[in-house]
Amino acid sequence: MIHDFTYLRPGNVKEALAMLAQHRDGAKIICGGQSLLIIMRQGLVVTEYLIDIKGLDELNTLTYEPRAGLKIGATTTHRTIEKSLLIKEKYPVLAAMEEKLASIQVRNWGTIGGNLAHADAAGDPAPVLIALNAAVTIASSAGVRSVPLEEFYPGLFETVLSPDELVTEVLVPPPPAHTATVYQKFNLLESDQGIVAVAVSLSVGDKGVCRDARVVLGNAAPIPMRVKNTERLLIGSKLNEEIFAKAGDTAAEEADPVADIHASEDYRRHLIAALTKRMTKEAWEQACQA
Amino acid sequence: MEKQLLRFNVNDQEYELFINPKTLLVEALRDHLGFAGTKRGCDTASCGVCTVMVNGMAVKGCSVLAVQVNGMNITTVEGLEKDGKLDPVQAAFLDEGAYQCGFCTSGMIMSARAFLNETPAPKDAMEIRRGIEGNLCRCTGYNSIVRAIDAVAKGKYREGA
């Protein structure tokens, strides 16, 4: 049963930040609530004040500029991102990831800001956005700061947000030249969270060698995890089957997975190796054509 | 806790409720207004039996606070029938026998209606299956459900057809 709370509905971001500054630890933000309401019902989250930002249209935005890149407001729904022609054209991996995030009903109401702030290590958007080198804009009544998404998660279900701060937007830099980003999760039902997931972004440089690599694992550690030894292995070489396989093995070693009802630790490492091998190959082939 | 005024439109009728803000949309519809066609199942946004439309979008009524739909238009399964005539999706479910125990039916019908509004001509059965991905049928009557939705998409239930 959900514990009683006082409901607050700010009319704009400034009001929301003032409410957060006043109530701090006594308040929680709700946007789509697709994750929060479940854990509130389980009694895992009890709050005195619930600040509802779902209706803040000033954060329901999606813009692209060639120099700044993509800016997604925090209250933008998953469905909006999935259906956006702009995102399909510039960041097809984002649209493809959203298509397989939970169900249509959840995507219709759930938001990107809420998903990222919920900090579930099995969430789909974070690994993809980290592979795309995204940052989140964080506001409080004292000011605004930007944090690379890969530095946003200090631990399981934790973020670097202070009690008076709010995620207001996600910034994705313009796609670099000759670069491809791909994502795959392993699950039994298409719309489930991944038992593990792998996002890979590869760039091809002069002379056909791998210029840059970002390999991010989902649900393979307490947080979305960049596997930097794997990335170092890829950078500077012309990639081939042998390197893809070695990247898979290295990523499986670097991962820090748990055992749960879905999979043992060993099985997770096996899946990480297979998916990393597959995704590095796919990203490389796409990047060579880009 | 301070009660909140919720003003919204359900099936083309305006309602005002004075409710505890923790009231879920499915509770407001079932317990406060008596629209018991919308079911309550898993309570964790998994099963889809609580699916209703909010401003034309399918959502799960167990995972939305009622106060969040203030000022919006809700359609429940009771709102599909117009002038004593079943919605084509309802008629097709009847003809195809697209239910066994019936518990998932109203949620399935709402997801199917929302899906067909967005995708009037699905390209294959897989696209229909994806359209109802958020709804579980534990009797596993999926084939007849997909057939019913396909029949509507193919125009079998058009006016006068």
Boltz contact constraints between the chains, C-beta under 6 A:
constraints:
  - contact:
      token1: [A, 2]
      token2: [B, 22]
      max_distance: 6.0
  - contact:
      token1: [A, 4]
      token2: [B, 1]
      max_distance: 6.0
  - contact:
      token1: [A, 6]
      token2: [B, 2]
      max_distance: 6.0
  - contact:
      token1: [A, 7]
      token2: [B, 4]
      max_distance: 6.0
  - contact:
      token1: [A, 7]
      token2: [B, 21]
      max_distance: 6.0
  - contact:
      token1: [A, 34]
      token2: [B, 45]
      max_distance: 6.0
  - contact:
      token1: [A, 34]
      token2: [B, 63]
      max_distance: 6.0
  - contact:
      token1: [A, 37]
      token2: [B, 63]
      max_distance: 6.0
  - contact:
      token1: [A, 38]
      token2: [B, 44]
      max_distance: 6.0
  - contact:
      token1: [A, 54]
      token2: [B, 68]
      max_distance: 6.0
  - contact:
      token1: [A, 103]
      token2: [B, 133]
      max_distance: 6.0
  - contact:
      token1: [A, 103]
      token2: [B, 134]
      max_distance: 6.0
  - contact:
      token1: [A, 104]
      token2: [B, 58]
      max_distance: 6.0
  - contact:
      token1: [A, 104]
      token2: [B, 134]
      max_distance: 6.0
  - contact:
      token1: [A, 105]
      token2: [B, 51]
      max_distance: 6.0
  - contact:
      token1: [A, 105]
      token2: [B, 58]
      max_distance: 6.0
  - contact:
      token1: [A, 105]
      token2: [B, 59]
      max_distance: 6.0
  - contact:
      token1: [A, 105]
      token2: [B, 60]
      max_distance: 6.0
  - contact:
      token1: [A, 105]
      token2: [B, 134]
      max_distance: 6.0
  - contact:
      token1: [A, 106]
      token2: [B, 45]
      max_distance: 6.0
  - contact:
      token1: [A, 108]
      token2: [B, 57]
      max_distance: 6.0
  - contact:
      token1: [A, 108]
      token2: [B, 59]
      max_distance: 6.0
  - contact:
      token1: [A, 109]
      token2: [B, 59]
      max_distance: 6.0
  - contact:
      token1: [A, 109]
      token2: [B, 64]
      max_distance: 6.0
  - contact:
      token1: [A, 191]
      token2: [B, 133]
      max_distance: 6.0
